[in-house]
Amino acid sequence: MARDGENLFRRKGDRFWSFKYKGLDGKWHEESTGKELKSEARDERNDRLARYKAGQTPNDMRNWPLKRAIEERLALRKLQRPKSLRIEKTCLKAVMGVFGENKRLDKVTNLDLEQYQVARLDMKKKRGEGNVQPATVNLEILYLAQVLRRAKLWSRLEDDYRPLPETKNGVGRAITQKQFIKLLKTAQSNPTWEVPFCAAVISACATGQRSIEIKKLRLGNIRLTKKEAWITIPREATKTDAGCRDIPLNGPARWALERLLERARKAGASKPEHYLLPKDRTKHTRPDDPRKGERGYDPTDHQSSWRTAWSNLCEKASLPGLRFHDMRHLFITQAAEADVPILVTESLVGHMSADMVRHYTHIRSGAKQKAVKAIEKQQVKVMALLNEG
């Protein structure tokens, strides 16, 4: 171990400079600066010591392995925000997959974060599964940062951390009517694709609903009579206040909804509070799940995903990479091309970003030209007068 007079040293086999300091607990602690150059290591050490003196000393979590810290984090989040737990759990699982379960929190460096970014961007590409998007990697590191922040370890990394630049994807992809018909015909060939098939018809043909809004529909949110059909999106099923809305259904959407209702009834859904898409209990595989081993459907809980079925359907229909959310954009595009006012479209889909409004207003420029031409026909005398001039 090489030492100098500045309390900076290198452990054997380690290229980074480390230092020791006495914490508020009265004990000596050792930290790696994550820097190879001595001048940078000196600045990093001085910066950390200043923060520690100001009361930002790492706590006992510093020595925890990543797995333990993540499990503690998820247990707490389950009580605080259970609705967002699934996304956070998926992101932190990816973090452990790269760093390893036994990586100590105080050993995470900025170099580790940079290597993580490279590894994640390249991971699926090597498997032939497409690329992981920069936004996904940034979200994963954000959740890791929250774990490190609880251990009072993130501040030493924050200044040098640079998120990956995210490419704006615009407002999404809207397939053609011909492609949509092909998607539906393909879906009809396989009974296992019934749910995403019917959901796509409801969203693309009448409602512009997000997938989560369809998954969280309860029987009590549906009103069917001989003359009309309506669904109500409650606040709990949507991500914005504007998402709470009543939507009338047209013929195709009603047909798909009635098909899902028949499926729900066969699965035991009968009460207003029961879900349109009951959860399949046979898919509960966690060892601690009290319902593990049970068979059948649970109408008091809703289906959480149709990702695999949707992906297989799109591949079969020669539309790889198509997202279910693109059904929402297809609906909005059709509304724009049919000259439906933007405000009416917004009231149907629940919310549109500023980028979406600009995009679909641009699509409707053809309608504006038609309007101007129609007005011009009524201005024959004015045009004659101008020509005389």
Residue pairs with C-beta under 8 A, 6 or more apart in sequence:
1 9
1 10
1 11
1 12
2 9
2 10
3 9
6 42
7 19
7 20
7 45
8 17
8 18
8 19
8 33
8 38
8 41
8 42
8 45
9 17
9 18
9 19
10 16
10 17
10 18
11 18
14 32
15 36
16 32
16 33
16 34
16 35
16 36
16 41
16 109
17 32
17 33
17 35
17 36
17 38
17 41
17 45
18 30
18 31
18 32
18 33
19 30
19 31
19 33
19 41
19 45
20 28
20 29
20 30
20 31
21 28
21 29
21 31
21 48
21 49
21 52
22 28
22 29
23 29
23 52
23 57
23 58
24 57
29 58
29 62
31 48
31 106
32 106
32 107
32 109
33 40
33 41
33 44
33 45
33 48
34 44
34 109
34 110
34 111
34 112
35 41
35 44
44 156
47 156
48 156
51 155
51 156
52 58
56 152
56 155
57 152
58 106
58 151
58 152
58 153
59 151
59 152
61 69
61 105
61 150
61 151
61 152
61 153
62 104
62 105
62 106
62 151
62 152
62 153
63 104
63 105
63 106
64 72
64 104
64 105
64 151
65 101
65 102
65 103
65 104
65 105
66 95
66 96
66 99
66 100
66 101
66 102
66 103
66 104
66 105
66 147
67 96
67 101
67 102
69 105
69 147
69 150
69 151
70 92
70 95
70 96
70 147
73 88
73 92
73 146
73 147
73 150
74 85
74 88
74 89
74 92
77 84
77 85
77 88
78 85
86 304
87 139
88 143
91 136
91 139
91 140
91 142
91 143
92 140
92 143
92 144
92 147
94 120
94 140
95 116
95 140
95 141
95 143
95 144
98 116
98 119
98 120
98 123
99 108
99 112
99 116
105 147
105 148
105 151
105 153
106 151
106 153
108 144
108 148
108 153
108 157
109 157
110 157
110 160
110 161
113 141
113 157
113 161
116 137
116 140
116 141
117 137
117 141
117 164
120 132
120 136
120 137
120 140
121 131
121 132
121 134
121 137
121 164
123 132
124 130
124 131
124 132
125 131
130 321
133 166
134 163
134 164
134 165
134 166
134 167
135 166
137 164
138 163
138 164
138 166
141 161
141 163
145 154
145 157
145 158
145 161
146 154
148 154
148 157
149 155
168 355
170 355
170 359
171 329
171 353
171 355
171 356
171 359
171 360
172 323
172 325
172 326
172 328
172 329
173 322
173 323
173 326
173 329
174 326
174 329
174 330
174 332
174 333
175 183
175 319
175 322
175 326
175 330
179 317
179 319
180 204
180 330
182 317
182 318
182 319
183 200
183 313
183 314
183 317
183 319
183 322
184 197
184 200
184 201
186 193
186 313
186 316
186 317
187 193
187 194
187 196
187 197
187 200
187 313
187 317
188 197
189 316
190 313
190 316
192 309
193 309
193 312
193 313
194 259
194 263
195 260
195 263
195 277
195 303
195 306
195 309
196 306
196 309
196 310
196 313
196 324
197 256
197 313
198 256
198 257
198 259
198 260
199 209
199 211
199 214
199 256
199 260
199 306
199 324
199 327
200 324
200 327
201 252
201 253
201 255
201 256
202 209
202 214
202 249
202 253
202 256
202 257
203 209
203 210
203 211
203 214
203 324
203 327
203 328
203 331
204 327
204 328
204 330
204 331
204 334
205 250
205 252
205 253
205 256
205 331
206 247
206 248
206 249
206 250
206 252
206 253
206 331
207 231
207 247
207 249
207 253
207 331
207 348
207 349
208 327
208 328
208 331
208 332
208 335
208 345
208 348
208 349
208 350
209 233
209 247
209 328
209 349
210 238
210 239
210 325
210 328
211 306
211 324
211 325
212 237
212 238
212 239
213 233
213 237
213 238
213 243
213 350
214 276
214 277
215 275
215 277
215 302
215 303
215 304
216 234
216 236
216 237
216 275
216 302
217 231
217 233
217 237
217 275
217 276
217 277
218 234
218 272
218 273
218 274
218 275
218 276
219 261
219 264
219 269
219 270
219 271
219 272
219 273
219 274
219 275
219 276
220 272
220 273
221 231
221 232
221 233
221 234
221 237
221 276
222 229
222 230
222 231
222 232
222 257
222 261
222 276
223 229
223 230
223 231
223 232
224 254
224 257
224 258
228 248
228 249
229 248
229 249
229 253
229 254
229 257
230 246
230 247
230 248
230 249
231 246
231 247
231 249
231 257
232 245
232 246
232 247
233 243
233 244
233 245
233 246
233 247
233 350
234 244
235 241
235 243
235 244
237 243
238 244
238 350
240 350
240 351
242 346
242 350
242 351
243 350
243 351
244 350
245 347
245 348
245 350
247 348
249 257
260 276
260 277
261 276
264 274
264 275
264 276
264 277
264 278
264 299
267 278
267 296
267 297
267 299
268 274
268 278
268 296
268 297
268 299
269 275
269 276
269 278
269 297
269 299
270 299
271 299
273 300
274 299
274 300
275 299
275 300
275 301
275 302
275 303
276 302
277 302
277 303
278 297
278 298
278 299
278 301
278 302
278 303
279 297
279 298
279 301
279 302
279 303
279 304
280 297
280 303
281 291
281 294
281 295
281 296
281 297
281 298
282 294
282 295
282 296
284 291
284 292
284 294
285 292
286 292
291 298
306 324
310 324
314 320
314 321
314 322
328 349
331 348
331 349
332 345
332 349
332 352
332 356
332 360
333 360
333 363
335 344
335 345
335 348
335 360
336 342
336 345
336 360
336 363
336 364
337 363
337 364
339 364
339 367
342 352
342 357
342 360
342 361
342 364
345 352
345 360
346 352
346 357
352 360
376 383
